[in-house]
């Protein structure tokens, strides 16, 4: 059986690992009081991934929605 998906599962692993690292970093940034900056980066990551990796983009979207109530503006 030939895998005809545009992205092999093996190629997803680096994206998933990098997304996890970036998500952890953004959470730490927000916990350090830089919520707006964390939200901006989460939004940018979501936009960057939305077409090439919707599953990874969704993780950043979830973080953005989780952090946005903490914004002070």
C-alpha positions as MATLAB code, in Angstrom:
seq = 'XXXXXXXXXXXXXXXXXXXXXXXXXXXXXXXXXXXXXXXXXXXXXXXXXXXXXXXXXXXXXXXXXXXXXXXXX';
ca = [
       0.000    0.000    0.000;
       1.392    3.368   -1.047;
       0.985    6.438    1.170;
      -0.450    9.085   -1.143;
      -0.869   11.822    1.464;
       0.950   15.059    0.610;
       2.975   14.893    3.848;
       4.346   11.618    5.151;
       3.785   11.020    8.851;
       7.537   11.038    9.432;
       7.740   14.640    8.170;
       5.125   15.708   10.767;
       7.309   14.810   13.734;
       9.673   17.824   13.482;
       6.705   20.201   13.084;
       4.974   18.696   16.110;
       8.135   18.890   18.211;
       8.867   22.470   17.182;
       5.261   23.473   17.815;
       5.486   21.970   21.298;
       8.687   23.865   22.025;
       7.216   27.141   20.795;
       3.982   26.602   22.731;
       5.922   25.984   25.945;
       7.967   29.109   25.312;
       4.857   31.209   24.716;
       3.261   29.951   27.931;
       6.447   30.867   29.820;
       6.451   34.301   28.173;
       2.861   34.893   29.251;
       3.597   33.691   32.791;
       6.455   36.207   32.891;
       3.905   38.980   32.356;
       4.340   39.391   28.609;
       0.880   38.165   27.641;
       0.410   40.507   24.686;
       3.700   39.430   23.112;
       2.813   35.760   23.649;
      -0.581   36.318   22.004;
       0.969   38.067   19.018;
       3.437   35.229   18.462;
       0.725   32.580   18.915;
      -1.403   34.360   16.319;
       1.510   34.602   13.900;
       2.284   30.902   14.313;
      -1.374   30.037   13.763;
      -1.463   32.013   10.513;
       1.864   30.566    9.342;
       0.656   26.984    9.851;
      -3.034   27.181    8.987;
      -2.692   25.840    5.448;
       0.360   23.602    5.698;
      -0.463   22.040    9.081;
      -3.971   22.826   10.374;
      -3.558   20.518   13.369;
      -0.497   22.428   14.612;
      -2.207   25.751   13.819;
      -5.141   24.723   16.004;
      -2.828   24.272   18.987;
      -1.695   27.899   18.676;
      -5.282   29.061   18.200;
      -6.269   27.297   21.427;
      -3.395   28.958   23.285;
      -4.330   32.352   21.885;
      -7.910   31.965   23.098;
      -6.697   30.750   26.476;
      -4.376   33.745   26.916;
      -6.513   36.532   25.436;
      -8.699   37.022   28.570;
      -5.488   37.900   30.422;
      -4.760   40.883   28.159;
      -5.017   44.194   29.971;
      -6.260   46.331   27.121;
];
